[in-house]
């Protein structure tokens, strides 16, 4: 068990440090865009009701 933990912890990381900043942000952008679209679709009836008076 201890040998396995040492092997797992000593494996090299797949993402290099120079690419880490860009690589961590890119997968978040589609998720953020979906979240913004989802919130705007939910808010549209309330905004329409406020504008209608």
mmCIF entry with sequence, helices, sheets and N, C-alpha, C, O atoms, coordinates in Angstrom:
data_MODEL
# 
_entry.id   MODEL 
# 
_entity.id                         1 
_entity.type                       polymer 
_entity.pdbx_number_of_molecules   1 
# 
_entity_poly.entity_id                      1 
_entity_poly.type                           'polypeptide(L)' 
_entity_poly.nstd_linkage                   no 
_entity_poly.nstd_monomer                   no 
_entity_poly.pdbx_seq_one_letter_code       
;(UNK)(UNK)(UNK)(UNK)(UNK)(UNK)(UNK)(UNK)(UNK)(UNK)(UNK)(UNK)(UNK)(UNK)(UNK)(UNK)
(UNK)(UNK)(UNK)(UNK)(UNK)(UNK)(UNK)(UNK)(UNK)(UNK)(UNK)(UNK)(UNK)(UNK)(UNK)(UNK)
(UNK)(UNK)(UNK)(UNK)(UNK)(UNK)(UNK)(UNK)(UNK)(UNK)(UNK)(UNK)(UNK)(UNK)(UNK)(UNK)
(UNK)(UNK)(UNK)(UNK)(UNK)
;
_entity_poly.pdbx_seq_one_letter_code_can   XXXXXXXXXXXXXXXXXXXXXXXXXXXXXXXXXXXXXXXXXXXXXXXXXXXXX 
_entity_poly.pdbx_strand_id                 A 
# 
loop_
_entity_poly_seq.entity_id 
_entity_poly_seq.num 
_entity_poly_seq.mon_id 
_entity_poly_seq.hetero 
1 1  UNK n 
1 2  UNK n 
1 3  UNK n 
1 4  UNK n 
1 5  UNK n 
1 6  UNK n 
1 7  UNK n 
1 8  UNK n 
1 9  UNK n 
1 10 UNK n 
1 11 UNK n 
1 12 UNK n 
1 13 UNK n 
1 14 UNK n 
1 15 UNK n 
1 16 UNK n 
1 17 UNK n 
1 18 UNK n 
1 19 UNK n 
1 20 UNK n 
1 21 UNK n 
1 22 UNK n 
1 23 UNK n 
1 24 UNK n 
1 25 UNK n 
1 26 UNK n 
1 27 UNK n 
1 28 UNK n 
1 29 UNK n 
1 30 UNK n 
1 31 UNK n 
1 32 UNK n 
1 33 UNK n 
1 34 UNK n 
1 35 UNK n 
1 36 UNK n 
1 37 UNK n 
1 38 UNK n 
1 39 UNK n 
1 40 UNK n 
1 41 UNK n 
1 42 UNK n 
1 43 UNK n 
1 44 UNK n 
1 45 UNK n 
1 46 UNK n 
1 47 UNK n 
1 48 UNK n 
1 49 UNK n 
1 50 UNK n 
1 51 UNK n 
1 52 UNK n 
1 53 UNK n 
# 
_struct_asym.id          A 
_struct_asym.entity_id   1 
# 
loop_
_struct_conf.conf_type_id 
_struct_conf.id 
_struct_conf.pdbx_PDB_helix_id 
_struct_conf.beg_label_comp_id 
_struct_conf.beg_label_asym_id 
_struct_conf.beg_label_seq_id 
_struct_conf.pdbx_beg_PDB_ins_code 
_struct_conf.end_label_comp_id 
_struct_conf.end_label_asym_id 
_struct_conf.end_label_seq_id 
_struct_conf.pdbx_end_PDB_ins_code 
_struct_conf.beg_auth_comp_id 
_struct_conf.beg_auth_asym_id 
_struct_conf.beg_auth_seq_id 
_struct_conf.end_auth_comp_id 
_struct_conf.end_auth_asym_id 
_struct_conf.end_auth_seq_id 
_struct_conf.pdbx_PDB_helix_class 
_struct_conf.details 
_struct_conf.pdbx_PDB_helix_length 
HELX_P HELX_P1 AA1 UNK A 2  ? UNK A 9  ? UNK A 2  UNK A 9  1 ? 8  
HELX_P HELX_P2 AA2 UNK A 17 ? UNK A 52 ? UNK A 17 UNK A 52 1 ? 36 
# 
_struct_conf_type.id          HELX_P 
_struct_conf_type.criteria    ? 
_struct_conf_type.reference   ? 
# 
loop_
_atom_site.group_PDB 
_atom_site.id 
_atom_site.type_symbol 
_atom_site.label_atom_id 
_atom_site.label_alt_id 
_atom_site.label_comp_id 
_atom_site.label_asym_id 
_atom_site.label_entity_id 
_atom_site.label_seq_id 
_atom_site.pdbx_PDB_ins_code 
_atom_site.Cartn_x 
_atom_site.Cartn_y 
_atom_site.Cartn_z 
_atom_site.occupancy 
_atom_site.B_iso_or_equiv 
_atom_site.pdbx_formal_charge 
_atom_site.auth_seq_id 
_atom_site.auth_comp_id 
_atom_site.auth_asym_id 
_atom_site.auth_atom_id 
_atom_site.pdbx_PDB_model_num 
ATOM 1   N N  . UNK A 1 1  ? 0.828   -1.197 0.000   1.00 0.00 ? 1  UNK A N  1 
ATOM 2   C CA . UNK A 1 1  ? 0.000   0.000  0.000   1.00 0.00 ? 1  UNK A CA 1 
ATOM 3   C C  . UNK A 1 1  ? 0.869   1.255  0.000   1.00 0.00 ? 1  UNK A C  1 
ATOM 4   O O  . UNK A 1 1  ? 0.607   2.195  -0.751  1.00 0.00 ? 1  UNK A O  1 
ATOM 5   N N  . UNK A 1 2  ? 1.905   1.270  0.845   1.00 0.00 ? 2  UNK A N  1 
ATOM 6   C CA . UNK A 1 2  ? 2.774   2.443  0.903   1.00 0.00 ? 2  UNK A CA 1 
ATOM 7   C C  . UNK A 1 2  ? 3.536   2.625  -0.405  1.00 0.00 ? 2  UNK A C  1 
ATOM 8   O O  . UNK A 1 2  ? 3.754   3.751  -0.851  1.00 0.00 ? 2  UNK A O  1 
ATOM 9   N N  . UNK A 1 3  ? 3.941   1.507  -1.020  1.00 0.00 ? 3  UNK A N  1 
ATOM 10  C CA . UNK A 1 3  ? 4.632   1.604  -2.312  1.00 0.00 ? 3  UNK A CA 1 
ATOM 11  C C  . UNK A 1 3  ? 3.731   2.239  -3.368  1.00 0.00 ? 3  UNK A C  1 
ATOM 12  O O  . UNK A 1 3  ? 4.185   3.032  -4.193  1.00 0.00 ? 3  UNK A O  1 
ATOM 13  N N  . UNK A 1 4  ? 2.461   1.883  -3.328  1.00 0.00 ? 4  UNK A N  1 
ATOM 14  C CA . UNK A 1 4  ? 1.534   2.439  -4.307  1.00 0.00 ? 4  UNK A CA 1 
ATOM 15  C C  . UNK A 1 4  ? 1.360   3.941  -4.086  1.00 0.00 ? 4  UNK A C  1 
ATOM 16  O O  . UNK A 1 4  ? 1.318   4.703  -5.052  1.00 0.00 ? 4  UNK A O  1 
ATOM 17  N N  . UNK A 1 5  ? 1.259   4.376  -2.835  1.00 0.00 ? 5  UNK A N  1 
ATOM 18  C CA . UNK A 1 5  ? 1.104   5.796  -2.547  1.00 0.00 ? 5  UNK A CA 1 
ATOM 19  C C  . UNK A 1 5  ? 2.327   6.577  -3.001  1.00 0.00 ? 5  UNK A C  1 
ATOM 20  O O  . UNK A 1 5  ? 2.200   7.682  -3.529  1.00 0.00 ? 5  UNK A O  1 
ATOM 21  N N  . UNK A 1 6  ? 3.508   6.010  -2.799  1.00 0.00 ? 6  UNK A N  1 
ATOM 22  C CA . UNK A 1 6  ? 4.735   6.684  -3.230  1.00 0.00 ? 6  UNK A CA 1 
ATOM 23  C C  . UNK A 1 6  ? 4.766   6.773  -4.741  1.00 0.00 ? 6  UNK A C  1 
ATOM 24  O O  . UNK A 1 6  ? 5.166   7.798  -5.293  1.00 0.00 ? 6  UNK A O  1 
ATOM 25  N N  . UNK A 1 7  ? 4.348   5.711  -5.421  1.00 0.00 ? 7  UNK A N  1 
ATOM 26  C CA . UNK A 1 7  ? 4.346   5.718  -6.874  1.00 0.00 ? 7  UNK A CA 1 
ATOM 27  C C  . UNK A 1 7  ? 3.363   6.759  -7.423  1.00 0.00 ? 7  UNK A C  1 
ATOM 28  O O  . UNK A 1 7  ? 3.680   7.478  -8.370  1.00 0.00 ? 7  UNK A O  1 
ATOM 29  N N  . UNK A 1 8  ? 2.184   6.835  -6.830  1.00 0.00 ? 8  UNK A N  1 
ATOM 30  C CA . UNK A 1 8  ? 1.169   7.784  -7.305  1.00 0.00 ? 8  UNK A CA 1 
ATOM 31  C C  . UNK A 1 8  ? 1.633   9.216  -7.051  1.00 0.00 ? 8  UNK A C  1 
ATOM 32  O O  . UNK A 1 8  ? 1.474   10.078 -7.916  1.00 0.00 ? 8  UNK A O  1 
ATOM 33  N N  . UNK A 1 9  ? 2.203   9.479  -5.881  1.00 0.00 ? 9  UNK A N  1 
ATOM 34  C CA . UNK A 1 9  ? 2.592   10.848 -5.550  1.00 0.00 ? 9  UNK A CA 1 
ATOM 35  C C  . UNK A 1 9  ? 3.840   11.287 -6.307  1.00 0.00 ? 9  UNK A C  1 
ATOM 36  O O  . UNK A 1 9  ? 4.078   12.485 -6.457  1.00 0.00 ? 9  UNK A O  1 
ATOM 37  N N  . UNK A 1 10 ? 4.638   10.340 -6.783  1.00 0.00 ? 10 UNK A N  1 
ATOM 38  C CA . UNK A 1 10 ? 5.871   10.716 -7.460  1.00 0.00 ? 10 UNK A CA 1 
ATOM 39  C C  . UNK A 1 10 ? 5.723   10.749 -8.978  1.00 0.00 ? 10 UNK A C  1 
ATOM 40  O O  . UNK A 1 10 ? 6.694   11.025 -9.681  1.00 0.00 ? 10 UNK A O  1 
ATOM 41  N N  . UNK A 1 11 ? 4.523   10.471 -9.496  1.00 0.00 ? 11 UNK A N  1 
ATOM 42  C CA . UNK A 1 11 ? 4.345   10.512 -10.942 1.00 0.00 ? 11 UNK A CA 1 
ATOM 43  C C  . UNK A 1 11 ? 4.371   11.963 -11.418 1.00 0.00 ? 11 UNK A C  1 
ATOM 44  O O  . UNK A 1 11 ? 3.860   12.846 -10.729 1.00 0.00 ? 11 UNK A O  1 
ATOM 45  N N  . UNK A 1 12 ? 4.956   12.219 -12.582 1.00 0.00 ? 12 UNK A N  1 
ATOM 46  C CA . UNK A 1 12 ? 4.998   13.592 -13.086 1.00 0.00 ? 12 UNK A CA 1 
ATOM 47  C C  . UNK A 1 12 ? 3.608   14.067 -13.468 1.00 0.00 ? 12 UNK A C  1 
ATOM 48  O O  . UNK A 1 12 ? 2.769   13.280 -13.907 1.00 0.00 ? 12 UNK A O  1 
ATOM 49  N N  . UNK A 1 13 ? 3.377   15.330 -13.301 1.00 0.00 ? 13 UNK A N  1 
ATOM 50  C CA . UNK A 1 13 ? 2.066   15.903 -13.624 1.00 0.00 ? 13 UNK A CA 1 
ATOM 51  C C  . UNK A 1 13 ? 1.896   16.021 -15.141 1.00 0.00 ? 13 UNK A C  1 
ATOM 52  O O  . UNK A 1 13 ? 2.871   16.238 -15.861 1.00 0.00 ? 13 UNK A O  1 
ATOM 53  N N  . UNK A 1 14 ? 0.672   15.880 -15.618 1.00 0.00 ? 14 UNK A N  1 
ATOM 54  C CA . UNK A 1 14 ? 0.407   15.922 -17.052 1.00 0.00 ? 14 UNK A CA 1 
ATOM 55  C C  . UNK A 1 14 ? 0.503   17.343 -17.603 1.00 0.00 ? 14 UNK A C  1 
ATOM 56  O O  . UNK A 1 14 ? 0.868   17.531 -18.764 1.00 0.00 ? 14 UNK A O  1 
ATOM 57  N N  . UNK A 1 15 ? 0.180   18.342 -16.789 1.00 0.00 ? 15 UNK A N  1 
ATOM 58  C CA . UNK A 1 15 ? 0.191   19.730 -17.242 1.00 0.00 ? 15 UNK A CA 1 
ATOM 59  C C  . UNK A 1 15 ? 1.430   20.412 -16.687 1.00 0.00 ? 15 UNK A C  1 
ATOM 60  O O  . UNK A 1 15 ? 1.678   20.375 -15.482 1.00 0.00 ? 15 UNK A O  1 
ATOM 61  N N  . UNK A 1 16 ? 2.193   21.021 -17.548 1.00 0.00 ? 16 UNK A N  1 
ATOM 62  C CA . UNK A 1 16 ? 3.384   21.722 -17.097 1.00 0.00 ? 16 UNK A CA 1 
ATOM 63  C C  . UNK A 1 16 ? 2.984   23.025 -16.405 1.00 0.00 ? 16 UNK A C  1 
ATOM 64  O O  . UNK A 1 16 ? 1.872   23.518 -16.591 1.00 0.00 ? 16 UNK A O  1 
ATOM 65  N N  . UNK A 1 17 ? 3.882   23.569 -15.621 1.00 0.00 ? 17 UNK A N  1 
ATOM 66  C CA . UNK A 1 17 ? 3.587   24.778 -14.861 1.00 0.00 ? 17 UNK A CA 1 
ATOM 67  C C  . UNK A 1 17 ? 3.328   25.962 -15.780 1.00 0.00 ? 17 UNK A C  1 
ATOM 68  O O  . UNK A 1 17 ? 2.515   26.827 -15.454 1.00 0.00 ? 17 UNK A O  1 
ATOM 69  N N  . UNK A 1 18 ? 4.006   26.017 -16.926 1.00 0.00 ? 18 UNK A N  1 
ATOM 70  C CA . UNK A 1 18 ? 3.810   27.148 -17.832 1.00 0.00 ? 18 UNK A CA 1 
ATOM 71  C C  . UNK A 1 18 ? 2.445   27.113 -18.501 1.00 0.00 ? 18 UNK A C  1 
ATOM 72  O O  . UNK A 1 18 ? 1.892   28.163 -18.828 1.00 0.00 ? 18 UNK A O  1 
ATOM 73  N N  . UNK A 1 19 ? 1.887   25.911 -18.713 1.00 0.00 ? 19 UNK A N  1 
ATOM 74  C CA . UNK A 1 19 ? 0.587   25.782 -19.357 1.00 0.00 ? 19 UNK A CA 1 
ATOM 75  C C  . UNK A 1 19 ? -0.556  25.705 -18.358 1.00 0.00 ? 19 UNK A C  1 
ATOM 76  O O  . UNK A 1 19 ? -1.717  25.658 -18.763 1.00 0.00 ? 19 UNK A O  1 
ATOM 77  N N  . UNK A 1 20 ? -0.261  25.690 -17.070 1.00 0.00 ? 20 UNK A N  1 
ATOM 78  C CA . UNK A 1 20 ? -1.302  25.453 -16.083 1.00 0.00 ? 20 UNK A CA 1 
ATOM 79  C C  . UNK A 1 20 ? -2.311  26.585 -16.035 1.00 0.00 ? 20 UNK A C  1 
ATOM 80  O O  . UNK A 1 20 ? -3.511  26.326 -15.947 1.00 0.00 ? 20 UNK A O  1 
ATOM 81  N N  . UNK A 1 21 ? -1.865  27.825 -16.089 1.00 0.00 ? 21 UNK A N  1 
ATOM 82  C CA . UNK A 1 21 ? -2.776  28.954 -15.986 1.00 0.00 ? 21 UNK A CA 1 
ATOM 83  C C  . UNK A 1 21 ? -3.766  28.992 -17.126 1.00 0.00 ? 21 UNK A C  1 
ATOM 84  O O  . UNK A 1 21 ? -4.963  29.173 -16.903 1.00 0.00 ? 21 UNK A O  1 
ATOM 85  N N  . UNK A 1 22 ? -3.290  28.827 -18.337 1.00 0.00 ? 22 UNK A N  1 
ATOM 86  C CA . UNK A 1 22 ? -4.179  28.852 -19.492 1.00 0.00 ? 22 UNK A CA 1 
ATOM 87  C C  . UNK A 1 22 ? -5.048  27.602 -19.524 1.00 0.00 ? 22 UNK A C  1 
ATOM 88  O O  . UNK A 1 22 ? -6.232  27.688 -19.849 1.00 0.00 ? 22 UNK A O  1 
ATOM 89  N N  . UNK A 1 23 ? -4.492  26.456 -19.197 1.00 0.00 ? 23 UNK A N  1 
ATOM 90  C CA . UNK A 1 23 ? -5.241  25.206 -19.258 1.00 0.00 ? 23 UNK A CA 1 
ATOM 91  C C  . UNK A 1 23 ? -6.340  25.121 -18.223 1.00 0.00 ? 23 UNK A C  1 
ATOM 92  O O  . UNK A 1 23 ? -7.324  24.410 -18.429 1.00 0.00 ? 23 UNK A O  1 
ATOM 93  N N  . UNK A 1 24 ? -6.198  25.826 -17.120 1.00 0.00 ? 24 UNK A N  1 
ATOM 94  C CA . UNK A 1 24 ? -7.228  25.767 -16.086 1.00 0.00 ? 24 UNK A CA 1 
ATOM 95  C C  . UNK A 1 24 ? -8.400  26.669 -16.419 1.00 0.00 ? 24 UNK A C  1 
ATOM 96  O O  . UNK A 1 24 ? -9.511  26.421 -15.952 1.00 0.00 ? 24 UNK A O  1 
ATOM 97  N N  . UNK A 1 25 ? -8.187  27.708 -17.212 1.00 0.00 ? 25 UNK A N  1 
ATOM 98  C CA . UNK A 1 25 ? -9.251  28.662 -17.496 1.00 0.00 ? 25 UNK A CA 1 
ATOM 99  C C  . UNK A 1 25 ? -10.103 28.200 -18.680 1.00 0.00 ? 25 UNK A C  1 
ATOM 100 O O  . UNK A 1 25 ? -11.322 28.368 -18.663 1.00 0.00 ? 25 UNK A O  1 
ATOM 101 N N  . UNK A 1 26 ? -9.484  27.629 -19.691 1.00 0.00 ? 26 UNK A N  1 
ATOM 102 C CA . UNK A 1 26 ? -10.214 27.302 -20.912 1.00 0.00 ? 26 UNK A CA 1 
ATOM 103 C C  . UNK A 1 26 ? -11.410 26.376 -20.690 1.00 0.00 ? 26 UNK A C  1 
ATOM 104 O O  . UNK A 1 26 ? -12.453 26.622 -21.296 1.00 0.00 ? 26 UNK A O  1 
ATOM 105 N N  . UNK A 1 27 ? -11.334 25.330 -19.867 1.00 0.00 ? 27 UNK A N  1 
ATOM 106 C CA . UNK A 1 27 ? -12.535 24.503 -19.669 1.00 0.00 ? 27 UNK A CA 1 
ATOM 107 C C  . UNK A 1 27 ? -13.636 25.234 -18.908 1.00 0.00 ? 27 UNK A C  1 
ATOM 108 O O  . UNK A 1 27 ? -14.797 24.834 -18.981 1.00 0.00 ? 27 UNK A O  1 
ATOM 109 N N  . UNK A 1 28 ? -13.297 26.297 -18.180 1.00 0.00 ? 28 UNK A N  1 
ATOM 110 C CA . UNK A 1 28 ? -14.308 27.010 -17.411 1.00 0.00 ? 28 UNK A CA 1 
ATOM 111 C C  . UNK A 1 28 ? -15.159 27.922 -18.285 1.00 0.00 ? 28 UNK A C  1 
ATOM 112 O O  . UNK A 1 28 ? -16.308 28.203 -17.944 1.00 0.00 ? 28 UNK A O  1 
ATOM 113 N N  . UNK A 1 29 ? -14.616 28.388 -19.403 1.00 0.00 ? 29 UNK A N  1 
ATOM 114 C CA . UNK A 1 29 ? -15.353 29.351 -20.217 1.00 0.00 ? 29 UNK A CA 1 
ATOM 115 C C  . UNK A 1 29 ? -16.663 28.790 -20.771 1.00 0.00 ? 29 UNK A C  1 
ATOM 116 O O  . UNK A 1 29 ? -17.679 29.477 -20.673 1.00 0.00 ? 29 UNK A O  1 
ATOM 117 N N  . UNK A 1 30 ? -16.703 27.592 -21.341 1.00 0.00 ? 30 UNK A N  1 
ATOM 118 C CA . UNK A 1 30 ? -18.005 27.079 -21.790 1.00 0.00 ? 30 UNK A CA 1 
ATOM 119 C C  . UNK A 1 30 ? -18.992 26.899 -20.639 1.00 0.00 ? 30 UNK A C  1 
ATOM 120 O O  . UNK A 1 30 ? -20.187 27.143 -20.805 1.00 0.00 ? 30 UNK A O  1 
ATOM 121 N N  . UNK A 1 31 ? -18.506 26.478 -19.486 1.00 0.00 ? 31 UNK A N  1 
ATOM 122 C CA . UNK A 1 31 ? -19.390 26.303 -18.332 1.00 0.00 ? 31 UNK A CA 1 
ATOM 123 C C  . UNK A 1 31 ? -19.933 27.650 -17.862 1.00 0.00 ? 31 UNK A C  1 
ATOM 124 O O  . UNK A 1 31 ? -21.108 27.753 -17.509 1.00 0.00 ? 31 UNK A O  1 
ATOM 125 N N  . UNK A 1 32 ? -19.092 28.679 -17.855 1.00 0.00 ? 32 UNK A N  1 
ATOM 126 C CA . UNK A 1 32 ? -19.563 30.001 -17.465 1.00 0.00 ? 32 UNK A CA 1 
ATOM 127 C C  . UNK A 1 32 ? -20.569 30.537 -18.471 1.00 0.00 ? 32 UNK A C  1 
ATOM 128 O O  . UNK A 1 32 ? -21.559 31.164 -18.094 1.00 0.00 ? 32 UNK A O  1 
ATOM 129 N N  . UNK A 1 33 ? -20.316 30.292 -19.743 1.00 0.00 ? 33 UNK A N  1 
ATOM 130 C CA . UNK A 1 33 ? -21.245 30.751 -20.777 1.00 0.00 ? 33 UNK A CA 1 
ATOM 131 C C  . UNK A 1 33 ? -22.591 30.057 -20.634 1.00 0.00 ? 33 UNK A C  1 
ATOM 132 O O  . UNK A 1 33 ? -23.636 30.697 -20.754 1.00 0.00 ? 33 UNK A O  1 
ATOM 133 N N  . UNK A 1 34 ? -22.572 28.746 -20.378 1.00 0.00 ? 34 UNK A N  1 
ATOM 134 C CA . UNK A 1 34 ? -23.834 28.027 -20.155 1.00 0.00 ? 34 UNK A CA 1 
ATOM 135 C C  . UNK A 1 34 ? -24.552 28.559 -18.933 1.00 0.00 ? 34 UNK A C  1 
ATOM 136 O O  . UNK A 1 34 ? -25.778 28.676 -18.934 1.00 0.00 ? 34 UNK A O  1 
ATOM 137 N N  . UNK A 1 35 ? -23.803 28.884 -17.887 1.00 0.00 ? 35 UNK A N  1 
ATOM 138 C CA . UNK A 1 35 ? -24.423 29.434 -16.676 1.00 0.00 ? 35 UNK A CA 1 
ATOM 139 C C  . UNK A 1 35 ? -25.067 30.777 -16.930 1.00 0.00 ? 35 UNK A C  1 
ATOM 140 O O  . UNK A 1 35 ? -26.166 31.037 -16.441 1.00 0.00 ? 35 UNK A O  1 
ATOM 141 N N  . UNK A 1 36 ? -24.404 31.638 -17.686 1.00 0.00 ? 36 UNK A N  1 
ATOM 142 C CA . UNK A 1 36 ? -24.961 32.957 -17.997 1.00 0.00 ? 36 UNK A CA 1 
ATOM 143 C C  . UNK A 1 36 ? -26.226 32.810 -18.831 1.00 0.00 ? 36 UNK A C  1 
ATOM 144 O O  . UNK A 1 36 ? -27.213 33.504 -18.586 1.00 0.00 ? 36 UNK A O  1 
ATOM 145 N N  . UNK A 1 37 ? -26.207 31.914 -19.814 1.00 0.00 ? 37 UNK A N  1 
ATOM 146 C CA . UNK A 1 37 ? -27.396 31.692 -20.639 1.00 0.00 ? 37 UNK A CA 1 
ATOM 147 C C  . UNK A 1 37 ? -28.536 31.137 -19.796 1.00 0.00 ? 37 UNK A C  1 
ATOM 148 O O  . UNK A 1 37 ? -29.685 31.548 -19.958 1.00 0.00 ? 37 UNK A O  1 
ATOM 149 N N  . UNK A 1 38 ? -28.230 30.212 -18.902 1.00 0.00 ? 38 UNK A N  1 
ATOM 150 C CA . UNK A 1 38 ? -29.254 29.611 -18.049 1.00 0.00 ? 38 UNK A CA 1 
ATOM 151 C C  . UNK A 1 38 ? -29.900 30.652 -17.145 1.00 0.00 ? 38 UNK A C  1 
ATOM 152 O O  . UNK A 1 38 ? -31.123 30.694 -17.013 1.00 0.00 ? 38 UNK A O  1 
ATOM 153 N N  . UNK A 1 39 ? -29.076 31.493 -16.521 1.00 0.00 ? 39 UNK A N  1 
ATOM 154 C CA . UNK A 1 39 ? -29.613 32.526 -15.632 1.00 0.00 ? 39 UNK A CA 1 
ATOM 155 C C  . UNK A 1 39 ? -30.437 33.535 -16.422 1.00 0.00 ? 39 UNK A C  1 
ATOM 156 O O  . UNK A 1 39 ? -31.488 33.973 -15.956 1.00 0.00 ? 39 UNK A O  1 
ATOM 157 N N  . UNK A 1 40 ? -29.974 33.907 -17.612 1.00 0.00 ? 40 UNK A N  1 
ATOM 158 C CA . UNK A 1 40 ? -30.721 34.889 -18.395 1.00 0.00 ? 40 UNK A CA 1 
ATOM 159 C C  . UNK A 1 40 ? -32.059 34.320 -18.862 1.00 0.00 ? 40 UNK A C  1 
ATOM 160 O O  . UNK A 1 40 ? -33.044 35.054 -18.930 1.00 0.00 ? 40 UNK A O  1 
ATOM 161 N N  . UNK A 1 41 ? -32.113 33.028 -19.184 1.00 0.00 ? 41 UNK A N  1 
ATOM 162 C CA . UNK A 1 41 ? -33.381 32.410 -19.572 1.00 0.00 ? 41 UNK A CA 1 
ATOM 163 C C  . UNK A 1 41 ? -34.334 32.366 -18.385 1.00 0.00 ? 41 UNK A C  1 
ATOM 164 O O  . UNK A 1 41 ? -35.536 32.581 -18.543 1.00 0.00 ? 41 UNK A O  1 
ATOM 165 N N  . UNK A 1 42 ? -33.804 32.090 -17.202 1.00 0.00 ? 42 UNK A N  1 
ATOM 166 C CA . UNK A 1 42 ? -34.662 32.080 -16.018 1.00 0.00 ? 42 UNK A CA 1 
ATOM 167 C C  . UNK A 1 42 ? -35.158 33.476 -15.666 1.00 0.00 ? 42 UNK A C  1 
ATOM 168 O O  . UNK A 1 42 ? -36.291 33.634 -15.212 1.00 0.00 ? 42 UNK A O  1 
ATOM 169 N N  . UNK A 1 43 ? -34.323 34.486 -15.869 1.00 0.00 ? 43 UNK A N  1 
ATOM 170 C CA . UNK A 1 43 ? -34.684 35.846 -15.476 1.00 0.00 ? 43 UNK A CA 1 
ATOM 171 C C  . UNK A 1 43 ? -35.564 36.540 -16.501 1.00 0.00 ? 43 UNK A C  1 
ATOM 172 O O  . UNK A 1 43 ? -36.200 37.539 -16.165 1.00 0.00 ? 43 UNK A O  1 
ATOM 173 N N  . UNK A 1 44 ? -35.630 36.059 -17.731 1.00 0.00 ? 44 UNK A N  1 
ATOM 174 C CA . UNK A 1 44 ? -36.369 36.746 -18.805 1.00 0.00 ? 44 UNK A CA 1 
ATOM 175 C C  . UNK A 1 44 ? -37.847 36.974 -18.457 1.00 0.00 ? 44 UNK A C  1 
ATOM 176 O O  . UNK A 1 44 ? -38.328 38.085 -18.675 1.00 0.00 ? 44 UNK A O  1 
ATOM 177 N N  . UNK A 1 45 ? -38.587 36.009 -17.938 1.00 0.00 ? 45 UNK A N  1 
ATOM 178 C CA . UNK A 1 45 ? -40.000 36.299 -17.611 1.00 0.00 ? 45 UNK A CA 1 
ATOM 179 C C  . UNK A 1 45 ? -40.172 37.363 -16.537 1.00 0.00 ? 45 UNK A C  1 
ATOM 180 O O  . UNK A 1 45 ? -41.108 38.160 -16.588 1.00 0.00 ? 45 UNK A O  1 
ATOM 181 N N  . UNK A 1 46 ? -39.263 37.374 -15.562 1.00 0.00 ? 46 UNK A N  1 
ATOM 182 C CA . UNK A 1 46 ? -39.371 38.370 -14.491 1.00 0.00 ? 46 UNK A CA 1 
ATOM 183 C C  . UNK A 1 46 ? -39.053 39.761 -15.022 1.00 0.00 ? 46 UNK A C  1 
ATOM 184 O O  . UNK A 1 46 ? -39.703 40.737 -14.648 1.00 0.00 ? 46 UNK A O  1 
ATOM 185 N N  . UNK A 1 47 ? -38.062 39.849 -15.888 1.00 0.00 ? 47 UNK A N  1 
ATOM 186 C CA . UNK A 1 47 ? -37.734 41.144 -16.485 1.00 0.00 ? 47 UNK A CA 1 
ATOM 187 C C  . UNK A 1 47 ? -38.884 41.623 -17.365 1.00 0.00 ? 47 UNK A C  1 
ATOM 188 O O  . UNK A 1 47 ? -39.215 42.808 -17.365 1.00 0.00 ? 47 UNK A O  1 
ATOM 189 N N  . UNK A 1 48 ? -39.492 40.710 -18.112 1.00 0.00 ? 48 UNK A N  1 
ATOM 190 C CA . UNK A 1 48 ? -40.631 41.078 -18.947 1.00 0.00 ? 48 UNK A CA 1 
ATOM 191 C C  . UNK A 1 48 ? -41.808 41.556 -18.093 1.00 0.00 ? 48 UNK A C  1 
ATOM 192 O O  . UNK A 1 48 ? -42.488 42.516 -18.456 1.00 0.00 ? 48 UNK A O  1 
ATOM 193 N N  . UNK A 1 49 ? -42.047 40.895 -16.973 1.00 0.00 ? 49 UNK A N  1 
ATOM 194 C CA . UNK A 1 49 ? -43.136 41.312 -16.091 1.00 0.00 ? 49 UNK A CA 1 
ATOM 195 C C  . UNK A 1 49 ? -42.860 42.662 -15.463 1.00 0.00 ? 49 UNK A C  1 
ATOM 196 O O  . UNK A 1 49 ? -43.784 43.456 -15.291 1.00 0.00 ? 49 UNK A O  1 
ATOM 197 N N  . UNK A 1 50 ? -41.622 42.941 -15.119 1.00 0.00 ? 50 UNK A N  1 
ATOM 198 C CA . UNK A 1 50 ? -41.285 44.259 -14.567 1.00 0.00 ? 50 UNK A CA 1 
ATOM 199 C C  . UNK A 1 50 ? -41.445 45.358 -15.609 1.00 0.00 ? 50 UNK A C  1 
ATOM 200 O O  . UNK A 1 50 ? -41.917 46.451 -15.296 1.00 0.00 ? 50 UNK A O  1 
ATOM 201 N N  . UNK A 1 51 ? -41.056 45.072 -16.836 1.00 0.00 ? 51 UNK A N  1 
ATOM 202 C CA . UNK A 1 51 ? -41.187 46.075 -17.895 1.00 0.00 ? 51 UNK A CA 1 
ATOM 203 C C  . UNK A 1 51 ? -42.654 46.295 -18.275 1.00 0.00 ? 51 UNK A C  1 
ATOM 204 O O  . UNK A 1 51 ? -43.035 47.396 -18.672 1.00 0.00 ? 51 UNK A O  1 
ATOM 205 N N  . UNK A 1 52 ? -43.468 45.258 -18.154 1.00 0.00 ? 52 UNK A N  1 
ATOM 206 C CA . UNK A 1 52 ? -44.879 45.386 -18.499 1.00 0.00 ? 52 UNK A CA 1 
ATOM 207 C C  . UNK A 1 52 ? -45.636 46.204 -17.441 1.00 0.00 ? 52 UNK A C  1 
ATOM 208 O O  . UNK A 1 52 ? -46.695 46.767 -17.718 1.00 0.00 ? 52 UNK A O  1 
ATOM 209 N N  . UNK A 1 53 ? -45.096 46.257 -16.273 1.00 0.00 ? 53 UNK A N  1 
ATOM 210 C CA . UNK A 1 53 ? -45.731 47.056 -15.226 1.00 0.00 ? 53 UNK A CA 1 
ATOM 211 C C  . UNK A 1 53 ? -46.544 46.172 -14.345 1.00 0.00 ? 53 UNK A C  1 
ATOM 212 O O  . UNK A 1 53 ? -47.165 46.648 -13.395 1.00 0.00 ? 53 UNK A O  1 
# 
